[in-house]
């Protein structure tokens, strides 16, 4: 039973790690959720002991530890909160950039930074030459801010 549990945790953790290394930000979020949940399942399985409920008066024999279950529940709630926050951030990136590909978003941000640097170098009153302007037209649906 312990071997099967270890294989399941390792598989879930490896799947999450694989998804963390992808370019698509939604897959990265799913990878974070998988890694978090595999850690929670590991904590739960490590604390699984058969015993009586830890209420007073205690019966004779082993007693189960409620701290492991409380820690696992807390970790699950925090994990779901983090997943919700990450999904909201990915949605905002999709709305503003039109893609969830991490490298495309990084490239767009670098082009914007270079355009700002070029604009700062041009003295006031002069126009930026056409070849130095950002050639990428604004996409429809992208919010202007």
DSSP file (Angstrom, degrees, kcal/mol; ACC not computed):
  #  RESIDUE AA STRUCTURE BP1 BP2  ACC     N-H-->O    O-->H-N    N-H-->O    O-->H-N    TCO  KAPPA ALPHA  PHI   PSI    X-CA   Y-CA   Z-CA
    1    1 A X     >        0   0    0      0, 0.0     4,-2.2     0, 0.0     5,-0.2   0.000 360.0 360.0 360.0 -39.8    0.0    0.0    0.0
    2    2 A X  H  >  +     0   0    0      1,-0.2     4,-2.4     2,-0.2     5,-0.2   0.890 360.0  51.9 -66.3 -38.3    2.8    2.4    0.8
    3    3 A X  H  > S+     0   0    0      2,-0.2     4,-2.3     1,-0.2    -1,-0.2   0.912 109.8  49.0 -64.4 -42.5    4.5    1.7   -2.5
    4    4 A X  H  > S+     0   0    0      2,-0.2     4,-2.4     1,-0.2    -2,-0.2   0.910 111.3  49.7 -64.1 -41.5    1.3    2.4   -4.4
    5    5 A X  H  X S+     0   0    0     -4,-2.2     4,-2.6     1,-0.2     5,-0.2   0.920 110.5  50.0 -62.6 -43.3    0.8    5.6   -2.5
    6    6 A X  H  X S+     0   0    0     -4,-2.4     4,-2.5     1,-0.2    -1,-0.2   0.895 110.9  49.6 -63.5 -39.5    4.3    6.7   -3.3
    7    7 A X  H  X S+     0   0    0     -4,-2.3     4,-2.3     2,-0.2    -1,-0.2   0.896 111.3  49.2 -66.1 -39.6    3.9    5.9   -7.0
    8    8 A X  H  X S+     0   0    0     -4,-2.4     4,-2.5     2,-0.2     5,-0.2   0.936 113.4  45.9 -65.1 -45.9    0.6    7.9   -7.1
    9    9 A X  H  X S+     0   0    0     -4,-2.6     4,-2.8     1,-0.2     5,-0.2   0.913 113.2  49.9 -63.6 -41.9    2.2   10.9   -5.4
   10   10 A X  H  X S+     0   0    0     -4,-2.5     4,-2.6    -5,-0.2    -1,-0.2   0.893 111.4  49.1 -64.2 -39.2    5.3   10.7   -7.6
   11   11 A X  H  X S+     0   0    0     -4,-2.3     4,-2.4     2,-0.2    -2,-0.2   0.928 113.5  45.2 -66.3 -45.2    3.1   10.6  -10.7
   12   12 A X  H  X S+     0   0    0     -4,-2.5     4,-2.3     2,-0.2    -2,-0.2   0.924 115.5  47.5 -64.1 -43.7    1.0   13.5   -9.7
   13   13 A X  H  X S+     0   0    0     -4,-2.8     4,-2.4    -5,-0.2    -2,-0.2   0.911 112.8  48.6 -64.3 -42.5    4.1   15.5   -8.7
   14   14 A X  H  X S+     0   0    0     -4,-2.6     4,-2.4    -5,-0.2    -1,-0.2   0.890 110.8  50.9 -65.6 -39.1    5.9   14.7  -12.0
   15   15 A X  H  X S+     0   0    0     -4,-2.4     4,-2.2     2,-0.2    -2,-0.2   0.920 111.6  47.7 -63.5 -43.0    2.8   15.6  -14.0
   16   16 A X  H  X S+     0   0    0     -4,-2.3     4,-1.9     2,-0.2    -2,-0.2   0.893 111.4  50.2 -64.2 -39.9    2.6   19.0  -12.2
   17   17 A X  H  X S+     0   0    0     -4,-2.4     4,-0.9     2,-0.2    -2,-0.2   0.903 109.5  51.3 -65.5 -40.6    6.3   19.6  -12.7
   18   18 A X  H >< S+     0   0    0     -4,-2.4     3,-0.7     1,-0.2    -2,-0.2   0.919 110.8  48.2 -61.1 -43.6    6.0   18.8  -16.4
   19   19 A X  H >< S+     0   0    0     -4,-2.2     3,-1.4     1,-0.2    -1,-0.2   0.826 103.8  61.2 -68.3 -30.5    3.1   21.3  -16.7
   20   20 A X  H 3< S+     0   0    0     -4,-1.9    -1,-0.2     1,-0.3    -2,-0.2   0.783 100.2  56.4 -64.0 -25.6    5.0   23.9  -14.9
   21   21 A X  T << S+     0   0    0     -4,-0.9    -1,-0.3    -3,-0.7    -2,-0.2   0.363  87.9 104.3 -89.6   5.4    7.7   23.9  -17.6
   22   22 A X  S <  S-     0   0    0     -3,-1.4     6,-0.0     2,-0.2    -3,-0.0  -0.396  72.1-130.9 -85.3 163.8    5.2   24.6  -20.4
   23   23 A X  S    S+     0   0    0     -2,-0.1    79,-2.6    79,-0.1     2,-0.3   0.796  83.2  90.7 -81.8 -30.7    4.8   28.0  -22.2
   24   24 A X  B  >  -A  101   0A   0     77,-0.2     4,-1.5     1,-0.2     3,-0.3  -0.524  69.7-148.2 -72.5 125.3    1.0   28.1  -21.8
   25   25 A X  H  > S+     0   0    0     75,-2.6     4,-2.0    -2,-0.3    -1,-0.2   0.798  95.1  58.7 -69.1 -28.7    0.1   29.9  -18.6
   26   26 A X  H  > S+     0   0    0      1,-0.2     4,-2.2     2,-0.2    -1,-0.2   0.899 106.0  49.5 -65.5 -38.4   -3.1   27.9  -18.0
   27   27 A X  H  > S+     0   0    0     -3,-0.3     4,-2.4     1,-0.2    -2,-0.2   0.859 107.7  54.7 -66.8 -34.3   -1.0   24.7  -18.0
   28   28 A X  H  X S+     0   0    0     -4,-1.5     4,-2.2     2,-0.2    -2,-0.2   0.915 107.8  49.3 -63.9 -42.1    1.4   26.4  -15.5
   29   29 A X  H  X S+     0   0    0     -4,-2.0     4,-2.2     2,-0.2    -2,-0.2   0.927 111.3  48.7 -63.0 -44.7   -1.6   27.1  -13.2
   30   30 A X  H  X S+     0   0    0     -4,-2.2     4,-2.4     1,-0.2    -1,-0.2   0.887 110.0  53.4 -62.5 -37.6   -2.8   23.5  -13.5
   31   31 A X  H  X S+     0   0    0     -4,-2.4     4,-2.5     2,-0.2    -1,-0.2   0.900 107.5  49.9 -62.9 -41.1    0.8   22.3  -12.7
   32   32 A X  H  X S+     0   0    0     -4,-2.2     4,-2.3     2,-0.2    -2,-0.2   0.906 111.0  49.7 -63.9 -41.1    0.9   24.5   -9.6
   33   33 A X  H  X S+     0   0    0     -4,-2.2     4,-2.7     2,-0.2    -2,-0.2   0.916 111.5  48.9 -63.6 -42.8   -2.4   23.0   -8.5
   34   34 A X  H  X S+     0   0    0     -4,-2.4     4,-2.4     2,-0.2    -2,-0.2   0.919 112.1  47.3 -64.5 -43.7   -1.2   19.4   -9.1
   35   35 A X  H  X S+     0   0    0     -4,-2.5     4,-1.8     2,-0.2    -1,-0.2   0.919 113.9  48.5 -63.9 -42.2    2.1   20.0   -7.2
   36   36 A X  H  X S+     0   0    0     -4,-2.3     4,-1.9    -5,-0.2    -2,-0.2   0.930 113.1  46.7 -63.0 -45.7    0.2   21.5   -4.3
   37   37 A X  H  X S+     0   0    0     -4,-2.7     4,-2.7     1,-0.2     5,-0.2   0.855 108.1  55.5 -68.6 -33.6   -2.3   18.7   -4.1
   38   38 A X  H  X S+     0   0    0     -4,-2.4     4,-1.9     1,-0.2    -1,-0.2   0.891 108.1  49.5 -65.7 -35.9    0.3   16.0   -4.3
   39   39 A X  H  X S+     0   0    0     -4,-1.8     4,-2.1     2,-0.2    -2,-0.2   0.899 111.1  49.5 -66.8 -39.1    2.0   17.6   -1.3
   40   40 A X  H  X S+     0   0    0     -4,-1.9     4,-2.5     2,-0.2    -2,-0.2   0.923 110.4  49.7 -65.2 -43.8   -1.3   17.7    0.5
   41   41 A X  H  X S+     0   0    0     -4,-2.7     4,-2.6     1,-0.2    -1,-0.2   0.867 109.6  52.5 -63.4 -35.1   -2.0   14.0   -0.3
   42   42 A X  H  X S+     0   0    0     -4,-1.9     4,-2.2    -5,-0.2    -1,-0.2   0.922 109.1  48.8 -65.4 -43.0    1.4   13.1    0.9
   43   43 A X  H  X S+     0   0    0     -4,-2.1     4,-1.3     2,-0.2    -2,-0.2   0.917 112.5  48.9 -62.2 -42.8    0.8   14.9    4.2
   44   44 A X  H  < S+     0   0    0     -4,-2.5     3,-0.4     1,-0.2     4,-0.3   0.933 112.5  46.8 -63.4 -45.4   -2.5   13.1    4.6
   45   45 A X  H >< S+     0   0    0     -4,-2.6     3,-0.8     1,-0.2    -1,-0.2   0.840 108.7  55.7 -68.7 -30.7   -1.0    9.7    3.9
   46   46 A X  H 3< S+     0   0    0     -4,-2.2    -1,-0.2     1,-0.2    -2,-0.2   0.807 111.0  45.1 -69.6 -27.3    1.9   10.3    6.2
   47   47 A X  T 3< S+     0   0    0     -4,-1.3     2,-1.0    -3,-0.4    18,-0.4   0.346  80.0 121.8 -98.9   7.2   -0.6   11.0    9.1
   48   48 A X    <   +     0   0    0     -3,-0.8     2,-0.4    -4,-0.3    -3,-0.0  -0.590  30.8 149.7 -75.6 106.2   -2.9    8.1    8.4
   49   49 A X        -     0   0    0     -2,-1.0     2,-0.4    16,-0.1    16,-0.1  -0.997  44.8-122.4-132.9 141.0   -3.0    6.0   11.6
   50   50 A X        +     0   0    0     -2,-0.4     2,-0.3    14,-0.1    12,-0.1  -0.654  55.9 117.1 -82.9 135.6   -5.8    4.0   12.8
   51   51 A X        -     0   0    0     -2,-0.4    12,-0.3    10,-0.0     3,-0.1  -0.983  61.7 -64.8-177.9 177.3   -7.0    4.9   16.3
   52   52 A X  B     -b   63   0B   0     10,-2.5    12,-2.2    -2,-0.3     2,-0.1  -0.332  62.5 -86.7 -75.8 160.6   -9.8    6.3   18.4
   53   53 A X        -     0   0    0     10,-0.2     2,-2.1     1,-0.1     6,-0.3  -0.442  41.7-116.7 -65.9 141.2  -11.2    9.8   18.0
   54   54 A X  S    S+     0   0    0     10,-0.2     2,-0.3    -2,-0.1    -1,-0.1  -0.375  70.2 126.1 -83.1  64.0   -9.2   12.2   20.1
   55   55 A X        -     0   0    0     -2,-2.1     2,-0.3     2,-0.2     4,-0.2  -0.897  61.5 -74.9-117.8 150.6  -12.0   13.2   22.4
   56   56 A X  S    S+     0   0    0     -2,-0.3     2,-0.1     1,-0.1    -2,-0.0  -0.667 111.4  47.6 -88.4 143.0  -12.0   13.1   26.2
   57   57 A X  S    S-     0   0    0     -2,-0.3    -2,-0.2     1,-0.0     2,-0.1   0.473  92.6-141.1 -76.3 136.2  -12.2   10.8   28.1
   58   58 A X        -     0   0    0     -2,-0.1     2,-0.1    -4,-0.1    -2,-0.1  -0.413   8.3-133.8 -70.8 137.8   -9.6    9.0   26.0
   59   59 A X        -     0   0    0     -6,-0.3     2,-0.2    -4,-0.2    -7,-0.1  -0.450  33.5 -91.6 -82.1 163.9  -10.1    5.3   25.4
   60   60 A X  S    S+     0   0    0     -2,-0.1     2,-0.2     3,-0.0    -1,-0.1  -0.537  90.3  42.2 -75.5 145.3   -7.2    2.9   25.9
   61   61 A X  S    S-     0   0    0     -2,-0.2   -10,-0.0    -3,-0.1     2,-0.0  -0.588 101.3 -20.9 112.6-176.4   -5.2    2.3   22.8
   62   62 A X        -     0   0    0     -2,-0.2   -10,-2.5   -12,-0.1     2,-0.4  -0.308  54.6-152.7 -69.7 149.7   -3.9    4.4   19.9
   63   63 A X  B     -b   52   0B   0    -12,-0.3   -10,-0.2    -9,-0.1     2,-0.1  -0.967  17.5-119.8-122.4 137.2   -5.4    7.8   19.2
   64   64 A X        -     0   0    0    -12,-2.2     2,-0.6    -2,-0.4   -10,-0.2  -0.474  26.3-120.4 -76.9 149.8   -5.4    9.4   15.7
   65   65 A X    >>  -     0   0    0    -18,-0.4     4,-0.6    -2,-0.1     3,-0.5  -0.806  19.4-167.5 -93.5 116.5   -3.7   12.8   15.4
   66   66 A X  H 3> S+     0   0    0     -2,-0.6     4,-2.1     1,-0.2     5,-0.2   0.623  76.5  78.9 -78.4 -11.6   -6.1   15.6   14.2
   67   67 A X  H 3> S+     0   0    0      1,-0.2     4,-2.6     2,-0.2    -1,-0.2   0.878  89.4  53.9 -64.9 -37.2   -3.3   18.0   13.5
   68   68 A X  H <> S+     0   0    0     -3,-0.5     4,-2.3     1,-0.2    -1,-0.2   0.921 109.7  47.1 -63.5 -43.6   -2.5   16.3   10.2
   69   69 A X  H  X S+     0   0    0     -4,-0.6     4,-2.3     2,-0.2    -1,-0.2   0.888 112.2  50.0 -66.4 -38.5   -6.0   16.6    9.0
   70   70 A X  H  X S+     0   0    0     -4,-2.1     4,-2.3     2,-0.2    -2,-0.2   0.904 111.4  48.6 -66.1 -41.2   -6.2   20.3   10.0
   71   71 A X  H  X S+     0   0    0     -4,-2.6     4,-2.5     2,-0.2    -2,-0.2   0.907 111.8  49.5 -64.9 -41.0   -2.9   21.0    8.2
   72   72 A X  H  X S+     0   0    0     -4,-2.3     4,-2.3     2,-0.2    -2,-0.2   0.913 111.1  48.9 -65.2 -42.7   -4.1   19.3    5.1
   73   73 A X  H  X S+     0   0    0     -4,-2.3     4,-2.2     2,-0.2    -1,-0.2   0.911 112.2  48.6 -63.5 -42.4   -7.4   21.1    5.1
   74   74 A X  H  X S+     0   0    0     -4,-2.3     4,-2.4     1,-0.2    -2,-0.2   0.909 111.2  50.2 -62.8 -42.6   -5.6   24.5    5.5
   75   75 A X  H  X S+     0   0    0     -4,-2.5     4,-2.4     1,-0.2    -2,-0.2   0.879 109.6  51.3 -65.0 -37.7   -3.2   23.6    2.7
   76   76 A X  H  X S+     0   0    0     -4,-2.3     4,-2.4     2,-0.2    -2,-0.2   0.926 110.6  48.0 -64.3 -44.1   -6.1   22.7    0.4
   77   77 A X  H  X S+     0   0    0     -4,-2.2     4,-2.1     1,-0.2    -2,-0.2   0.925 113.8  46.7 -63.4 -44.4   -7.9   26.0    1.1
   78   78 A X  H  X S+     0   0    0     -4,-2.4     4,-2.5     1,-0.2    -1,-0.2   0.904 111.4  52.9 -63.7 -40.5   -4.7   28.0    0.5
   79   79 A X  H  X S+     0   0    0     -4,-2.4     4,-2.4     1,-0.2    -2,-0.2   0.898 109.2  48.0 -62.1 -41.7   -4.1   26.1   -2.7
   80   80 A X  H  X S+     0   0    0     -4,-2.4     4,-2.4     2,-0.2    -1,-0.2   0.879 111.1  51.5 -68.0 -36.5   -7.5   26.8   -4.0
   81   81 A X  H  X S+     0   0    0     -4,-2.1     4,-2.2     2,-0.2    -2,-0.2   0.919 111.1  47.2 -63.6 -43.2   -7.1   30.5   -3.2
   82   82 A X  H  X S+     0   0    0     -4,-2.5     4,-2.7     2,-0.2    -2,-0.2   0.905 111.3  51.7 -63.9 -41.4   -3.8   30.6   -5.0
   83   83 A X  H  X S+     0   0    0     -4,-2.4     4,-2.5     1,-0.2    -2,-0.2   0.911 109.9  49.1 -62.9 -42.1   -5.3   28.8   -8.0
   84   84 A X  H  X S+     0   0    0     -4,-2.4     4,-2.1     2,-0.2    -1,-0.2   0.914 112.1  48.0 -62.9 -42.8   -8.1   31.3   -8.1
   85   85 A X  H  X S+     0   0    0     -4,-2.2     4,-2.1     2,-0.2    -2,-0.2   0.918 112.6  48.6 -63.4 -44.0   -5.8   34.3   -8.0
   86   86 A X  H  X S+     0   0    0     -4,-2.7     4,-2.5     1,-0.2    -2,-0.2   0.896 110.2  51.3 -64.7 -39.9   -3.5   32.8  -10.7
   87   87 A X  H  X S+     0   0    0     -4,-2.5     4,-2.2     1,-0.2    -1,-0.2   0.891 109.6  50.5 -64.8 -38.2   -6.5   32.1  -12.9
   88   88 A X  H  X S+     0   0    0     -4,-2.1     4,-2.1     2,-0.2    -2,-0.2   0.899 111.3  48.5 -64.6 -40.0   -7.7   35.7  -12.5
   89   89 A X  H  X S+     0   0    0     -4,-2.1     4,-2.2     2,-0.2    -2,-0.2   0.905 110.9  49.9 -66.9 -40.7   -4.2   36.9  -13.4
   90   90 A X  H  X S+     0   0    0     -4,-2.5     4,-2.3     1,-0.2    -2,-0.2   0.897 109.7  52.2 -64.4 -39.3   -4.0   34.7  -16.5
   91   91 A X  H  X S+     0   0    0     -4,-2.2     4,-2.5     2,-0.2    -2,-0.2   0.921 109.3  48.7 -62.2 -43.6   -7.4   36.0  -17.6
   92   92 A X  H  X S+     0   0    0     -4,-2.1     4,-2.4     1,-0.2    -2,-0.2   0.890 110.9  50.8 -64.7 -37.9   -6.3   39.6  -17.3
   93   93 A X  H  X S+     0   0    0     -4,-2.2     4,-2.5     2,-0.2     6,-0.5   0.895 110.4  49.9 -64.4 -38.6   -3.2   38.8  -19.3
   94   94 A X  H  X S+     0   0    0     -4,-2.3     4,-2.3     2,-0.2    -2,-0.2   0.912 111.7  47.9 -65.9 -41.6   -5.3   37.2  -22.0
   95   95 A X  H  < S+     0   0    0     -4,-2.5    48,-0.4     1,-0.2    -2,-0.2   0.909 118.6  39.8 -65.4 -41.1   -7.6   40.2  -22.1
   96   96 A X  H  < S+     0   0    0     -4,-2.4    -2,-0.2    -5,-0.2    -1,-0.2   0.814 131.4  23.8 -81.0 -29.9   -4.7   42.6  -22.3
   97   97 A X  H  < S-     0   0    0     -4,-2.5    -3,-0.2     2,-0.2    -2,-0.2   0.601  92.7-127.9-113.1 -14.8   -2.4   40.7  -24.7
   98   98 A X  S  < S+     0   0    0     -4,-2.3     2,-0.3    -5,-0.4    -4,-0.2   0.605  81.2  68.0  78.2  10.7   -4.8   38.3  -26.6
   99   99 A X        -     0   0    0     -6,-0.5    -2,-0.2     2,-0.1    -1,-0.2  -0.982  62.3-149.8-153.8 159.8   -2.7   35.2  -25.7
  100  100 A X        +     0   0    0     -2,-0.3   -75,-2.6    -3,-0.1     2,-0.6   0.185  61.4 120.3-115.5  13.6   -1.7   33.0  -22.8
  101  101 A X  B  >  -A   24   0A   0    -77,-0.2     4,-2.1     1,-0.2   -77,-0.2  -0.700  56.7-149.1 -80.3 121.0    1.6   32.1  -24.2
  102  102 A X  H  > S+     0   0    0    -79,-2.6     4,-2.2    -2,-0.6    -1,-0.2   0.855  93.5  49.9 -61.6 -38.7    4.3   33.2  -21.8
  103  103 A X  H  > S+     0   0    0      2,-0.2     4,-2.4     1,-0.2    -1,-0.2   0.874 109.8  50.5 -71.8 -36.0    7.0   33.9  -24.4
  104  104 A X  H  > S+     0   0    0      2,-0.2     4,-2.4     1,-0.2    -2,-0.2   0.911 111.8  48.3 -65.8 -40.8    4.7   35.9  -26.6
  105  105 A X  H  X S+     0   0    0     -4,-2.1     4,-2.3     2,-0.2    -2,-0.2   0.917 112.1  48.9 -64.9 -42.8    3.7   38.1  -23.6
  106  106 A X  H  X S+     0   0    0     -4,-2.2     4,-2.2     2,-0.2    -2,-0.2   0.906 111.3  50.2 -63.8 -41.0    7.3   38.5  -22.6
  107  107 A X  H  X S+     0   0    0     -4,-2.4     4,-2.2     2,-0.2    -2,-0.2   0.900 110.5  49.6 -63.3 -40.7    8.2   39.5  -26.2
  108  108 A X  H  X S+     0   0    0     -4,-2.4     4,-2.2     1,-0.2    -2,-0.2   0.911 110.6  49.7 -64.6 -41.9    5.4   42.0  -26.3
  109  109 A X  H  X S+     0   0    0     -4,-2.3     4,-2.2     1,-0.2    -2,-0.2   0.883 110.2  50.7 -64.7 -37.9    6.5   43.5  -23.0
  110  110 A X  H  X S+     0   0    0     -4,-2.2     4,-2.5     2,-0.2    -1,-0.2   0.902 109.3  50.8 -66.7 -39.9   10.1   43.8  -24.3
  111  111 A X  H  X S+     0   0    0     -4,-2.2     4,-2.2     1,-0.2    -2,-0.2   0.899 110.5  49.9 -63.7 -39.0    8.9   45.6  -27.5
  112  112 A X  H  X S+     0   0    0     -4,-2.2     4,-2.1     2,-0.2    -2,-0.2   0.910 110.6  49.2 -65.1 -41.3    6.9   48.0  -25.4
  113  113 A X  H  X S+     0   0    0     -4,-2.2     4,-2.2     2,-0.2    -2,-0.2   0.905 111.5  49.3 -64.8 -41.2    9.9   48.7  -23.1
  114  114 A X  H  X S+     0   0    0     -4,-2.5     4,-2.3     1,-0.2    -1,-0.2   0.896 109.9  51.7 -64.8 -39.3   12.1   49.3  -26.2
  115  115 A X  H  X S+     0   0    0     -4,-2.2     4,-2.2     1,-0.2    -2,-0.2   0.888 109.5  50.0 -64.6 -38.5    9.5   51.7  -27.7
  116  116 A X  H  X S+     0   0    0     -4,-2.1     4,-1.8     2,-0.2    -2,-0.2   0.899 109.9  50.5 -66.2 -39.6    9.4   53.6  -24.4
  117  117 A X  H  X S+     0   0    0     -4,-2.2     4,-1.3     2,-0.2    -2,-0.2   0.907 111.3  48.4 -64.0 -41.1   13.2   53.9  -24.3
  118  118 A X  H  X S+     0   0    0     -4,-2.3     4,-1.0     1,-0.2     3,-0.2   0.900 110.2  51.9 -64.8 -39.8   13.2   55.2  -28.0
  119  119 A X  H  < S+     0   0    0     -4,-2.2     3,-0.2     1,-0.2    -1,-0.2   0.845 107.3  52.8 -66.8 -32.8   10.5   57.7  -27.2
  120  120 A X  H  < S+     0   0    0     -4,-1.8    -1,-0.2     1,-0.2    -2,-0.2   0.800 105.6  54.7 -71.7 -27.9   12.5   59.0  -24.2
  121  121 A X  H  < S+     0   0    0     -4,-1.3     2,-0.4    -3,-0.2    -1,-0.2   0.736  89.4  87.8 -77.7 -22.4   15.6   59.6  -26.4
  122  122 A X  S  < S-     0   0    0     -4,-1.0     3,-0.1    -3,-0.2     6,-0.1  -0.652  85.0-120.6 -80.2 126.9   13.7   61.7  -28.9
  123  123 A X    >   -     0   0    0     -2,-0.4     3,-1.5     1,-0.1    -1,-0.1  -0.237  39.0 -86.5 -63.3 155.8   13.7   65.4  -27.9
  124  124 A X  T 3  S+     0   0    0      1,-0.2    -1,-0.1    -4,-0.1     3,-0.1  -0.319 113.3  28.4 -63.5 144.7   10.4   67.1  -27.3
  125  125 A X  T 3  S+     0   0    0      1,-0.3     2,-0.3    -3,-0.1    -1,-0.2   0.110  98.3 102.4  91.9 -21.8    8.8   68.6  -30.4
  126  126 A X    <   -     0   0    0     -3,-1.5    -1,-0.3     1,-0.0     2,-0.3  -0.670  68.7-126.2 -93.8 151.5   10.4   66.1  -32.8
  127  127 A X        -     0   0    0     -2,-0.3     2,-0.4    -3,-0.1    -4,-0.1  -0.680  23.0-111.0 -95.0 150.7    8.5   63.1  -34.3
  128  128 A X        -     0   0    0     -2,-0.3     5,-0.1     1,-0.1    -9,-0.0  -0.648  41.9-108.0 -76.6 130.3    9.7   59.6  -34.0
  129  129 A X    >>  -     0   0    0     -2,-0.4     3,-1.2     1,-0.1     4,-0.7  -0.228  25.7-116.4 -58.3 151.0   10.7   58.3  -37.5
  130  130 A X  G >4 S+     0   0    0      1,-0.3     3,-0.7     2,-0.2    -1,-0.1   0.839 112.9  56.9 -60.6 -36.3    8.3   55.7  -39.0
  131  131 A X  G 34 S+     0   0    0      1,-0.2    -1,-0.3     3,-0.0     4,-0.1   0.721 107.2  49.7 -71.3 -18.1   10.9   52.9  -39.0
  132  132 A X  G <4 S+     0   0    0     -3,-1.2    -1,-0.2     2,-0.1    -2,-0.2   0.569  90.4  99.0 -94.2  -9.9   11.4   53.3  -35.2
  133  133 A X  S << S-     0   0    0     -4,-0.7     2,-0.5    -3,-0.7   -18,-0.0  -0.412  92.5 -92.2 -75.2 154.4    7.7   53.2  -34.4
  134  134 A X        -     0   0    0      1,-0.2    -1,-0.1    -2,-0.1    -2,-0.1  -0.536  35.8-160.4 -67.6 118.5    6.2   50.0  -33.2
  135  135 A X        +     0   0    0     -2,-0.5     2,-0.5    -4,-0.1    -1,-0.2   0.603  59.8 102.2 -80.3 -12.0    4.9   48.4  -36.3
  136  136 A X        -     0   0    0      1,-0.0     2,-0.1     3,-0.0     3,-0.1  -0.621  69.2-138.4 -78.0 118.8    2.5   46.1  -34.6
  137  137 A X        -     0   0    0     -2,-0.5     2,-0.2     1,-0.1    -2,-0.1  -0.398  29.7 -93.9 -73.4 154.9   -1.1   47.4  -34.9
  138  138 A X        -     0   0    0      1,-0.1     2,-0.2    -2,-0.1    -1,-0.1  -0.461  42.4-122.6 -68.1 136.4   -3.4   47.3  -31.8
  139  139 A X    >   -     0   0    0     -2,-0.2     3,-1.3     1,-0.1     2,-0.2  -0.496  26.2-106.3 -78.5 148.3   -5.5   44.2  -31.8
  140  140 A X  T 3  S+     0   0    0      1,-0.2     3,-0.1    -2,-0.2    -1,-0.1  -0.510 106.5  30.4 -70.7 143.7   -9.3   44.5  -31.6
  141  141 A X  T 3  S+     0   0    0      1,-0.3     2,-0.4    -2,-0.2    -1,-0.2   0.209  87.8 123.8  92.2 -15.9  -10.6   43.6  -28.2
  142  142 A X    <   -     0   0    0     -3,-1.3    -1,-0.3   -45,-0.1     2,-0.2  -0.641  65.1-121.8 -79.5 132.8   -7.5   44.8  -26.4
  143  143 A X        -     0   0    0    -48,-0.4     2,-0.6    -2,-0.4    -4,-0.1  -0.537  16.8-135.9 -76.5 137.2   -8.3   47.4  -23.9
  144  144 A X              0   0    0     -2,-0.2    -1,-0.1     1,-0.1   -48,-0.0  -0.830 360.0 360.0 -93.7 123.7   -6.5   50.8  -24.2
  145  145 A X              0   0    0     -2,-0.6    -1,-0.1     0, 0.0    -2,-0.0   0.327 360.0 360.0-133.1 360.0   -5.2   52.1  -21.0
